[in-house]
Amino acid sequence: MNTSTMTAGRTVQVQAVTADARQLSDRIARRAAHALLAWSRRRDAQRTHSATAERRWNEQAAARLQADEFRRITLMAQPLI
């Protein structure tokens, strides 16, 4: 039996598997990079001046509504005290 032929065949198979694994790893890395880039661009779009101003206005409006509701409940509860 020729062992050098068996070993050479096995080496070729291992190299092929290693090359396939490397290609898969490269594809996964590229997809992850593209996903991160898309996420970063979406976050940048959310940080535009108009979006920031609108978010600030909404937060202020919510705080005013919360304060008004607190005042209303406090005034309703005063006769109970």
mmCIF file as gemmi writes it, N, C-alpha and C atoms, coordinates in Angstrom:
data_model
loop_
_atom_site.group_PDB
_atom_site.id
_atom_site.type_symbol
_atom_site.label_atom_id
_atom_site.label_alt_id
_atom_site.label_comp_id
_atom_site.label_asym_id
_atom_site.label_entity_id
_atom_site.label_seq_id
_atom_site.pdbx_PDB_ins_code
_atom_site.Cartn_x
_atom_site.Cartn_y
_atom_site.Cartn_z
_atom_site.occupancy
_atom_site.B_iso_or_equiv
_atom_site.pdbx_formal_charge
_atom_site.auth_seq_id
_atom_site.auth_asym_id
_atom_site.pdbx_PDB_model_num
ATOM 1 N N . MET Axp A 1 ? 0.839 -1.18 0 1 0 ? 1 A 1
ATOM 2 C CA . MET Axp A 1 ? 0 0 0 1 0 ? 1 A 1
ATOM 3 C C . MET Axp A 1 ? 0.885 1.244 0 1 0 ? 1 A 1
ATOM 4 N N . ASN Axp A 2 ? 0.542 2.194 -0.803 1 0 ? 2 A 1
ATOM 5 C CA . ASN Axp A 2 ? 1.338 3.408 -0.931 1 0 ? 2 A 1
ATOM 6 C C . ASN Axp A 2 ? 0.794 4.478 0.032 1 0 ? 2 A 1
ATOM 7 N N . THR Axp A 3 ? 1.499 4.679 1.141 1 0 ? 3 A 1
ATOM 8 C CA . THR Axp A 3 ? 1.017 5.624 2.162 1 0 ? 3 A 1
ATOM 9 C C . THR Axp A 3 ? 1.217 7.076 1.741 1 0 ? 3 A 1
ATOM 10 N N . SER Axp A 4 ? 2.204 7.333 0.914 1 0 ? 4 A 1
ATOM 11 C CA . SER Axp A 4 ? 2.434 8.711 0.491 1 0 ? 4 A 1
ATOM 12 C C . SER Axp A 4 ? 1.268 9.213 -0.358 1 0 ? 4 A 1
ATOM 13 N N . THR Axp A 5 ? 0.648 8.363 -1.145 1 0 ? 5 A 1
ATOM 14 C CA . THR Axp A 5 ? -0.508 8.754 -1.951 1 0 ? 5 A 1
ATOM 15 C C . THR Axp A 5 ? -1.691 9.061 -1.054 1 0 ? 5 A 1
ATOM 16 N N . MET Axp A 6 ? -1.907 8.242 -0.014 1 0 ? 6 A 1
ATOM 17 C CA . MET Axp A 6 ? -3.014 8.477 0.906 1 0 ? 6 A 1
ATOM 18 C C . MET Axp A 6 ? -2.811 9.782 1.667 1 0 ? 6 A 1
ATOM 19 N N . THR Axp A 7 ? -1.603 10.027 2.101 1 0 ? 7 A 1
ATOM 20 C CA . THR Axp A 7 ? -1.3 11.24 2.851 1 0 ? 7 A 1
ATOM 21 C C . THR Axp A 7 ? -1.461 12.467 1.97 1 0 ? 7 A 1
ATOM 22 N N . ALA Axp A 8 ? -1.003 12.383 0.735 1 0 ? 8 A 1
ATOM 23 C CA . ALA Axp A 8 ? -1.119 13.511 -0.184 1 0 ? 8 A 1
ATOM 24 C C . ALA Axp A 8 ? -2.587 13.819 -0.456 1 0 ? 8 A 1
ATOM 25 N N . GLY Axp A 9 ? -3.403 12.766 -0.641 1 0 ? 9 A 1
ATOM 26 C CA . GLY Axp A 9 ? -4.832 12.983 -0.865 1 0 ? 9 A 1
ATOM 27 C C . GLY Axp A 9 ? -5.492 13.633 0.33 1 0 ? 9 A 1
ATOM 28 N N . ARG Axp A 10 ? -5.094 13.19 1.507 1 0 ? 10 A 1
ATOM 29 C CA . ARG Axp A 10 ? -5.679 13.755 2.717 1 0 ? 10 A 1
ATOM 30 C C . ARG Axp A 10 ? -5.245 15.207 2.893 1 0 ? 10 A 1
ATOM 31 N N . THR Axp A 11 ? -4.013 15.525 2.584 1 0 ? 11 A 1
ATOM 32 C CA . THR Axp A 11 ? -3.514 16.897 2.687 1 0 ? 11 A 1
ATOM 33 C C . THR Axp A 11 ? -4.303 17.811 1.759 1 0 ? 11 A 1
ATOM 34 N N . VAL Axp A 12 ? -4.59 17.349 0.557 1 0 ? 12 A 1
ATOM 35 C CA . VAL Axp A 12 ? -5.371 18.139 -0.394 1 0 ? 12 A 1
ATOM 36 C C . VAL Axp A 12 ? -6.771 18.378 0.148 1 0 ? 12 A 1
ATOM 37 N N . GLN Axp A 13 ? -7.377 17.353 0.768 1 0 ? 13 A 1
ATOM 38 C CA . GLN Axp A 13 ? -8.717 17.51 1.335 1 0 ? 13 A 1
ATOM 39 C C . GLN Axp A 13 ? -8.71 18.509 2.482 1 0 ? 13 A 1
ATOM 40 N N . VAL Axp A 14 ? -7.713 18.422 3.35 1 0 ? 14 A 1
ATOM 41 C CA . VAL Axp A 14 ? -7.612 19.353 4.478 1 0 ? 14 A 1
ATOM 42 C C . VAL Axp A 14 ? -7.429 20.774 3.962 1 0 ? 14 A 1
ATOM 43 N N . GLN Axp A 15 ? -6.601 20.941 2.953 1 0 ? 15 A 1
ATOM 44 C CA . GLN Axp A 15 ? -6.391 22.273 2.383 1 0 ? 15 A 1
ATOM 45 C C . GLN Axp A 15 ? -7.677 22.809 1.77 1 0 ? 15 A 1
ATOM 46 N N . ALA Axp A 16 ? -8.454 21.941 1.125 1 0 ? 16 A 1
ATOM 47 C CA . ALA Axp A 16 ? -9.713 22.366 0.514 1 0 ? 16 A 1
ATOM 48 C C . ALA Axp A 16 ? -10.705 22.796 1.596 1 0 ? 16 A 1
ATOM 49 N N . VAL Axp A 17 ? -10.778 22.021 2.684 1 0 ? 17 A 1
ATOM 50 C CA . VAL Axp A 17 ? -11.68 22.369 3.789 1 0 ? 17 A 1
ATOM 51 C C . VAL Axp A 17 ? -11.244 23.687 4.417 1 0 ? 17 A 1
ATOM 52 N N . THR Axp A 18 ? -9.942 23.86 4.602 1 0 ? 18 A 1
ATOM 53 C CA . THR Axp A 18 ? -9.42 25.095 5.182 1 0 ? 18 A 1
ATOM 54 C C . THR Axp A 18 ? -9.738 26.29 4.278 1 0 ? 18 A 1
ATOM 55 N N . ALA Axp A 19 ? -9.584 26.114 2.981 1 0 ? 19 A 1
ATOM 56 C CA . ALA Axp A 19 ? -9.889 27.198 2.041 1 0 ? 19 A 1
ATOM 57 C C . ALA Axp A 19 ? -11.383 27.525 2.076 1 0 ? 19 A 1
ATOM 58 N N . ASP Axp A 20 ? -12.24 26.509 2.15 1 0 ? 20 A 1
ATOM 59 C CA . ASP Axp A 20 ? -13.69 26.747 2.238 1 0 ? 20 A 1
ATOM 60 C C . ASP Axp A 20 ? -14.036 27.495 3.519 1 0 ? 20 A 1
ATOM 61 N N . ALA Axp A 21 ? -13.404 27.092 4.619 1 0 ? 21 A 1
ATOM 62 C CA . ALA Axp A 21 ? -13.661 27.76 5.9 1 0 ? 21 A 1
ATOM 63 C C . ALA Axp A 21 ? -13.215 29.218 5.839 1 0 ? 21 A 1
ATOM 64 N N . ARG Axp A 22 ? -12.087 29.472 5.2 1 0 ? 22 A 1
ATOM 65 C CA . ARG Axp A 22 ? -11.582 30.83 5.076 1 0 ? 22 A 1
ATOM 66 C C . ARG Axp A 22 ? -12.536 31.69 4.233 1 0 ? 22 A 1
ATOM 67 N N . GLN Axp A 23 ? -13.049 31.11 3.149 1 0 ? 23 A 1
ATOM 68 C CA . GLN Axp A 23 ? -14 31.839 2.302 1 0 ? 23 A 1
ATOM 69 C C . GLN Axp A 23 ? -15.285 32.137 3.063 1 0 ? 23 A 1
ATOM 70 N N . LEU Axp A 24 ? -15.76 31.173 3.83 1 0 ? 24 A 1
ATOM 71 C CA . LEU Axp A 24 ? -16.964 31.379 4.629 1 0 ? 24 A 1
ATOM 72 C C . LEU Axp A 24 ? -16.735 32.479 5.659 1 0 ? 24 A 1
ATOM 73 N N . SER Axp A 25 ? -15.586 32.425 6.302 1 0 ? 25 A 1
ATOM 74 C CA . SER Axp A 25 ? -15.245 33.454 7.288 1 0 ? 25 A 1
ATOM 75 C C . SER Axp A 25 ? -15.187 34.836 6.644 1 0 ? 25 A 1
ATOM 76 N N . ASP Axp A 26 ? -14.613 34.921 5.461 1 0 ? 26 A 1
ATOM 77 C CA . ASP Axp A 26 ? -14.541 36.198 4.745 1 0 ? 26 A 1
ATOM 78 C C . ASP Axp A 26 ? -15.934 36.706 4.389 1 0 ? 26 A 1
ATOM 79 N N . ARG Axp A 27 ? -16.811 35.818 3.939 1 0 ? 27 A 1
ATOM 80 C CA . ARG Axp A 27 ? -18.182 36.236 3.59 1 0 ? 27 A 1
ATOM 81 C C . ARG Axp A 27 ? -18.928 36.726 4.818 1 0 ? 27 A 1
ATOM 82 N N . ILE Axp A 28 ? -18.759 36.032 5.928 1 0 ? 28 A 1
ATOM 83 C CA . ILE Axp A 28 ? -19.423 36.452 7.168 1 0 ? 28 A 1
ATOM 84 C C . ILE Axp A 28 ? -18.896 37.805 7.614 1 0 ? 28 A 1
ATOM 85 N N . ALA Axp A 29 ? -17.595 38 7.525 1 0 ? 29 A 1
ATOM 86 C CA . ALA Axp A 29 ? -17 39.279 7.919 1 0 ? 29 A 1
ATOM 87 C C . ALA Axp A 29 ? -17.516 40.411 7.038 1 0 ? 29 A 1
ATOM 88 N N . ARG Axp A 30 ? -17.635 40.171 5.743 1 0 ? 30 A 1
ATOM 89 C CA . ARG Axp A 30 ? -18.145 41.211 4.841 1 0 ? 30 A 1
ATOM 90 C C . ARG Axp A 30 ? -19.601 41.555 5.162 1 0 ? 30 A 1
ATOM 91 N N . ARG Axp A 31 ? -20.403 40.52 5.419 1 0 ? 31 A 1
ATOM 92 C CA . ARG Axp A 31 ? -21.821 40.771 5.747 1 0 ? 31 A 1
ATOM 93 C C . ARG Axp A 31 ? -21.941 41.547 7.054 1 0 ? 31 A 1
ATOM 94 N N . ALA Axp A 32 ? -21.129 41.189 8.028 1 0 ? 32 A 1
ATOM 95 C CA . ALA Axp A 32 ? -21.16 41.899 9.306 1 0 ? 32 A 1
ATOM 96 C C . ALA Axp A 32 ? -20.735 43.355 9.113 1 0 ? 32 A 1
ATOM 97 N N . ALA Axp A 33 ? -19.723 43.578 8.308 1 0 ? 33 A 1
ATOM 98 C CA . ALA Axp A 33 ? -19.268 44.944 8.046 1 0 ? 33 A 1
ATOM 99 C C . ALA Axp A 33 ? -20.353 45.757 7.343 1 0 ? 33 A 1
ATOM 100 N N . HIS Axp A 34 ? -21.029 45.157 6.393 1 0 ? 34 A 1
ATOM 101 C CA . HIS Axp A 34 ? -22.108 45.87 5.686 1 0 ? 34 A 1
ATOM 102 C C . HIS Axp A 34 ? -23.261 46.179 6.636 1 0 ? 34 A 1
ATOM 103 N N . ALA Axp A 35 ? -23.579 45.246 7.513 1 0 ? 35 A 1
ATOM 104 C CA . ALA Axp A 35 ? -24.659 45.473 8.48 1 0 ? 35 A 1
ATOM 105 C C . ALA Axp A 35 ? -24.288 46.601 9.432 1 0 ? 35 A 1
ATOM 106 N N . LEU Axp A 36 ? -23.045 46.627 9.895 1 0 ? 36 A 1
ATOM 107 C CA . LEU Axp A 36 ? -22.604 47.701 10.782 1 0 ? 36 A 1
ATOM 108 C C . LEU Axp A 36 ? -22.609 49.049 10.072 1 0 ? 36 A 1
ATOM 109 N N . LEU Axp A 37 ? -22.202 49.068 8.836 1 0 ? 37 A 1
ATOM 110 C CA . LEU Axp A 37 ? -22.205 50.306 8.066 1 0 ? 37 A 1
ATOM 111 C C . LEU Axp A 37 ? -23.625 50.822 7.87 1 0 ? 37 A 1
ATOM 112 N N . ALA Axp A 38 ? -24.553 49.938 7.545 1 0 ? 38 A 1
ATOM 113 C CA . ALA Axp A 38 ? -25.956 50.344 7.38 1 0 ? 38 A 1
ATOM 114 C C . ALA Axp A 38 ? -26.516 50.871 8.694 1 0 ? 38 A 1
ATOM 115 N N . TRP Axp A 39 ? -26.199 50.193 9.796 1 0 ? 39 A 1
ATOM 116 C CA . TRP Axp A 39 ? -26.664 50.639 11.109 1 0 ? 39 A 1
ATOM 117 C C . TRP Axp A 39 ? -26.096 52.023 11.425 1 0 ? 39 A 1
ATOM 118 N N . SER Axp A 40 ? -24.822 52.223 11.152 1 0 ? 40 A 1
ATOM 119 C CA . SER Axp A 40 ? -24.18 53.509 11.415 1 0 ? 40 A 1
ATOM 120 C C . SER Axp A 40 ? -24.827 54.619 10.593 1 0 ? 40 A 1
ATOM 121 N N . ARG Axp A 41 ? -25.13 54.338 9.343 1 0 ? 41 A 1
ATOM 122 C CA . ARG Axp A 41 ? -25.772 55.351 8.494 1 0 ? 41 A 1
ATOM 123 C C . ARG Axp A 41 ? -27.168 55.693 8.993 1 0 ? 41 A 1
ATOM 124 N N . ARG Axp A 42 ? -27.913 54.677 9.468 1 0 ? 42 A 1
ATOM 125 C CA . ARG Axp A 42 ? -29.247 54.95 10.029 1 0 ? 42 A 1
ATOM 126 C C . ARG Axp A 42 ? -29.136 55.814 11.282 1 0 ? 42 A 1
ATOM 127 N N . ARG Axp A 43 ? -28.146 55.526 12.125 1 0 ? 43 A 1
ATOM 128 C CA . ARG Axp A 43 ? -27.953 56.326 13.343 1 0 ? 43 A 1
ATOM 129 C C . ARG Axp A 43 ? -27.578 57.761 12.977 1 0 ? 43 A 1
ATOM 130 N N . ASP Axp A 44 ? -26.741 57.941 11.977 1 0 ? 44 A 1
ATOM 131 C CA . ASP Axp A 44 ? -26.375 59.29 11.538 1 0 ? 44 A 1
ATOM 132 C C . ASP Axp A 44 ? -27.596 60.037 11.019 1 0 ? 44 A 1
ATOM 133 N N . ALA Axp A 45 ? -28.459 59.345 10.303 1 0 ? 45 A 1
ATOM 134 C CA . ALA Axp A 45 ? -29.67 59.982 9.782 1 0 ? 45 A 1
ATOM 135 C C . ALA Axp A 45 ? -30.576 60.426 10.925 1 0 ? 45 A 1
ATOM 136 N N . GLN Axp A 46 ? -30.577 59.679 12.005 1 0 ? 46 A 1
ATOM 137 C CA . GLN Axp A 46 ? -31.403 60.04 13.151 1 0 ? 46 A 1
ATOM 138 C C . GLN Axp A 46 ? -30.835 61.244 13.891 1 0 ? 46 A 1
ATOM 139 N N . ARG Axp A 47 ? -29.576 61.533 13.699 1 0 ? 47 A 1
ATOM 140 C CA . ARG Axp A 47 ? -28.923 62.638 14.395 1 0 ? 47 A 1
ATOM 141 C C . ARG Axp A 47 ? -28.964 63.952 13.609 1 0 ? 47 A 1
ATOM 142 N N . THR Axp A 48 ? -29.716 64.008 12.554 1 0 ? 48 A 1
ATOM 143 C CA . THR Axp A 48 ? -29.782 65.248 11.793 1 0 ? 48 A 1
ATOM 144 C C . THR Axp A 48 ? -30.382 66.346 12.667 1 0 ? 48 A 1
ATOM 145 N N . HIS Axp A 49 ? -30.162 67.577 12.281 1 0 ? 49 A 1
ATOM 146 C CA . HIS Axp A 49 ? -30.618 68.713 13.087 1 0 ? 49 A 1
ATOM 147 C C . HIS Axp A 49 ? -32.131 68.698 13.27 1 0 ? 49 A 1
ATOM 148 N N . SER Axp A 50 ? -32.864 68.454 12.203 1 0 ? 50 A 1
ATOM 149 C CA . SER Axp A 50 ? -34.32 68.485 12.311 1 0 ? 50 A 1
ATOM 150 C C . SER Axp A 50 ? -34.828 67.348 13.198 1 0 ? 50 A 1
ATOM 151 N N . ALA Axp A 51 ? -34.216 66.174 13.087 1 0 ? 51 A 1
ATOM 152 C CA . ALA Axp A 51 ? -34.638 65.047 13.921 1 0 ? 51 A 1
ATOM 153 C C . ALA Axp A 51 ? -34.326 65.318 15.391 1 0 ? 51 A 1
ATOM 154 N N . THR Axp A 52 ? -33.172 65.908 15.649 1 0 ? 52 A 1
ATOM 155 C CA . THR Axp A 52 ? -32.795 66.246 17.024 1 0 ? 52 A 1
ATOM 156 C C . THR Axp A 52 ? -33.737 67.299 17.59 1 0 ? 52 A 1
ATOM 157 N N . ALA Axp A 53 ? -34.059 68.311 16.788 1 0 ? 53 A 1
ATOM 158 C CA . ALA Axp A 53 ? -34.973 69.362 17.247 1 0 ? 53 A 1
ATOM 159 C C . ALA Axp A 53 ? -36.364 68.788 17.513 1 0 ? 53 A 1
ATOM 160 N N . GLU Axp A 54 ? -36.829 67.931 16.642 1 0 ? 54 A 1
ATOM 161 C CA . GLU Axp A 54 ? -38.15 67.328 16.832 1 0 ? 54 A 1
ATOM 162 C C . GLU Axp A 54 ? -38.173 66.451 18.087 1 0 ? 54 A 1
ATOM 163 N N . ARG Axp A 55 ? -37.11 65.692 18.302 1 0 ? 55 A 1
ATOM 164 C CA . ARG Axp A 55 ? -37.038 64.834 19.492 1 0 ? 55 A 1
ATOM 165 C C . ARG Axp A 55 ? -37.036 65.692 20.76 1 0 ? 55 A 1
ATOM 166 N N . ARG Axp A 56 ? -36.291 66.782 20.743 1 0 ? 56 A 1
ATOM 167 C CA . ARG Axp A 56 ? -36.242 67.686 21.895 1 0 ? 56 A 1
ATOM 168 C C . ARG Axp A 56 ? -37.618 68.287 22.153 1 0 ? 56 A 1
ATOM 169 N N . TRP Axp A 57 ? -38.306 68.728 21.083 1 0 ? 57 A 1
ATOM 170 C CA . TRP Axp A 57 ? -39.638 69.315 21.237 1 0 ? 57 A 1
ATOM 171 C C . TRP Axp A 57 ? -40.599 68.288 21.83 1 0 ? 57 A 1
ATOM 172 N N . ASN Axp A 58 ? -40.544 67.048 21.347 1 0 ? 58 A 1
ATOM 173 C CA . ASN Axp A 58 ? -41.412 65.983 21.87 1 0 ? 58 A 1
ATOM 174 C C . ASN Axp A 58 ? -41.136 65.702 23.344 1 0 ? 58 A 1
ATOM 175 N N . GLU Axp A 59 ? -39.872 65.708 23.727 1 0 ? 59 A 1
ATOM 176 C CA . GLU Axp A 59 ? -39.529 65.478 25.126 1 0 ? 59 A 1
ATOM 177 C C . GLU Axp A 59 ? -40.057 66.603 26.007 1 0 ? 59 A 1
ATOM 178 N N . GLN Axp A 60 ? -39.944 67.841 25.534 1 0 ? 60 A 1
ATOM 179 C CA . GLN Axp A 60 ? -40.453 68.981 26.302 1 0 ? 60 A 1
ATOM 180 C C . GLN Axp A 60 ? -41.975 68.93 26.41 1 0 ? 60 A 1
ATOM 181 N N . ALA Axp A 61 ? -42.642 68.572 25.324 1 0 ? 61 A 1
ATOM 182 C CA . ALA Axp A 61 ? -44.104 68.473 25.348 1 0 ? 61 A 1
ATOM 183 C C . ALA Axp A 61 ? -44.535 67.371 26.317 1 0 ? 61 A 1
ATOM 184 N N . ALA Axp A 62 ? -43.842 66.262 26.32 1 0 ? 62 A 1
ATOM 185 C CA . ALA Axp A 62 ? -44.169 65.169 27.239 1 0 ? 62 A 1
ATOM 186 C C . ALA Axp A 62 ? -43.952 65.6 28.684 1 0 ? 62 A 1
ATOM 187 N N . ALA Axp A 63 ? -42.88 66.333 28.943 1 0 ? 63 A 1
ATOM 188 C CA . ALA Axp A 63 ? -42.62 66.817 30.307 1 0 ? 63 A 1
ATOM 189 C C . ALA Axp A 63 ? -43.713 67.795 30.748 1 0 ? 63 A 1
ATOM 190 N N . ARG Axp A 64 ? -44.16 68.681 29.838 1 0 ? 64 A 1
ATOM 191 C CA . ARG Axp A 64 ? -45.25 69.621 30.183 1 0 ? 64 A 1
ATOM 192 C C . ARG Axp A 64 ? -46.533 68.859 30.487 1 0 ? 64 A 1
ATOM 193 N N . LEU Axp A 65 ? -46.872 67.89 29.658 1 0 ? 65 A 1
ATOM 194 C CA . LEU Axp A 65 ? -48.082 67.095 29.894 1 0 ? 65 A 1
ATOM 195 C C . LEU Axp A 65 ? -48.005 66.331 31.215 1 0 ? 65 A 1
ATOM 196 N N . GLN Axp A 66 ? -46.842 65.801 31.52 1 0 ? 66 A 1
ATOM 197 C CA . GLN Axp A 66 ? -46.676 65.066 32.769 1 0 ? 66 A 1
ATOM 198 C C . GLN Axp A 66 ? -46.828 66.016 33.96 1 0 ? 66 A 1
ATOM 199 N N . ALA Axp A 67 ? -46.26 67.202 33.883 1 0 ? 67 A 1
ATOM 200 C CA . ALA Axp A 67 ? -46.384 68.178 34.965 1 0 ? 67 A 1
ATOM 201 C C . ALA Axp A 67 ? -47.836 68.623 35.124 1 0 ? 67 A 1
ATOM 202 N N . ASP Axp A 68 ? -48.535 68.863 34.021 1 0 ? 68 A 1
ATOM 203 C CA . ASP Axp A 68 ? -49.953 69.252 34.094 1 0 ? 68 A 1
ATOM 204 C C . ASP Axp A 68 ? -50.789 68.146 34.724 1 0 ? 68 A 1
ATOM 205 N N . GLU Axp A 69 ? -50.528 66.916 34.349 1 0 ? 69 A 1
ATOM 206 C CA . GLU Axp A 69 ? -51.277 65.796 34.917 1 0 ? 69 A 1
ATOM 207 C C . GLU Axp A 69 ? -50.993 65.648 36.406 1 0 ? 69 A 1
ATOM 208 N N . PHE Axp A 70 ? -49.742 65.836 36.795 1 0 ? 70 A 1
ATOM 209 C CA . PHE Axp A 70 ? -49.391 65.773 38.216 1 0 ? 70 A 1
ATOM 210 C C . PHE Axp A 70 ? -50.113 66.87 38.993 1 0 ? 70 A 1
ATOM 211 N N . ARG Axp A 71 ? -50.128 68.092 38.431 1 0 ? 71 A 1
ATOM 212 C CA . ARG Axp A 71 ? -50.846 69.209 39.073 1 0 ? 71 A 1
ATOM 213 C C . ARG Axp A 71 ? -52.335 68.897 39.2 1 0 ? 71 A 1
ATOM 214 N N . ARG Axp A 72 ? -52.931 68.369 38.16 1 0 ? 72 A 1
ATOM 215 C CA . ARG Axp A 72 ? -54.361 68.059 38.171 1 0 ? 72 A 1
ATOM 216 C C . ARG Axp A 72 ? -54.689 67.027 39.245 1 0 ? 72 A 1
ATOM 217 N N . ILE Axp A 73 ? -53.874 65.98 39.321 1 0 ? 73 A 1
ATOM 218 C CA . ILE Axp A 73 ? -54.124 64.941 40.326 1 0 ? 73 A 1
ATOM 219 C C . ILE Axp A 73 ? -53.904 65.5 41.74 1 0 ? 73 A 1
ATOM 220 N N . THR Axp A 74 ? -52.895 66.353 41.898 1 0 ? 74 A 1
ATOM 221 C CA . THR Axp A 74 ? -52.631 66.948 43.202 1 0 ? 74 A 1
ATOM 222 C C . THR Axp A 74 ? -53.803 67.82 43.63 1 0 ? 74 A 1
ATOM 223 N N . LEU Axp A 75 ? -54.345 68.621 42.715 1 0 ? 75 A 1
ATOM 224 C CA . LEU Axp A 75 ? -55.476 69.493 43.056 1 0 ? 75 A 1
ATOM 225 C C . LEU Axp A 75 ? -56.715 68.675 43.385 1 0 ? 75 A 1
ATOM 226 N N . MET Axp A 76 ? -56.909 67.564 42.693 1 0 ? 76 A 1
ATOM 227 C CA . MET Axp A 76 ? -58.065 66.712 42.975 1 0 ? 76 A 1
ATOM 228 C C . MET Axp A 76 ? -57.923 66.039 44.334 1 0 ? 76 A 1
ATOM 229 N N . ALA Axp A 77 ? -56.712 65.741 44.764 1 0 ? 77 A 1
ATOM 230 C CA . ALA Axp A 77 ? -56.485 65.015 46.012 1 0 ? 77 A 1
ATOM 231 C C . ALA Axp A 77 ? -56.453 65.931 47.218 1 0 ? 77 A 1
ATOM 232 N N . GLN Axp A 78 ? -56.311 67.257 47.05 1 0 ? 78 A 1
ATOM 233 C CA . GLN Axp A 78 ? -56.218 68.179 48.187 1 0 ? 78 A 1
ATOM 234 C C . GLN Axp A 78 ? -57.422 68.093 49.13 1 0 ? 78 A 1
ATOM 235 N N . PRO Axp A 79 ? -58.662 68.039 48.654 1 0 ? 79 A 1
ATOM 236 C CA . PRO Axp A 79 ? -59.772 67.963 49.606 1 0 ? 79 A 1
ATOM 237 C C . PRO Axp A 79 ? -59.714 66.689 50.458 1 0 ? 79 A 1
ATOM 238 N N . LEU Axp A 80 ? -59.05 65.674 49.995 1 0 ? 80 A 1
ATOM 239 C CA . LEU Axp A 80 ? -58.959 64.428 50.743 1 0 ? 80 A 1
ATOM 240 C C . LEU Axp A 80 ? -57.979 64.514 51.896 1 0 ? 80 A 1
ATOM 241 N N . ILE Axp A 81 ? -57.085 65.491 51.846 1 0 ? 81 A 1
ATOM 242 C CA . ILE Axp A 81 ? -56.024 65.596 52.872 1 0 ? 81 A 1
ATOM 243 C C . ILE Axp A 81 ? -56.533 66.265 54.114 1 0 ? 81 A 1
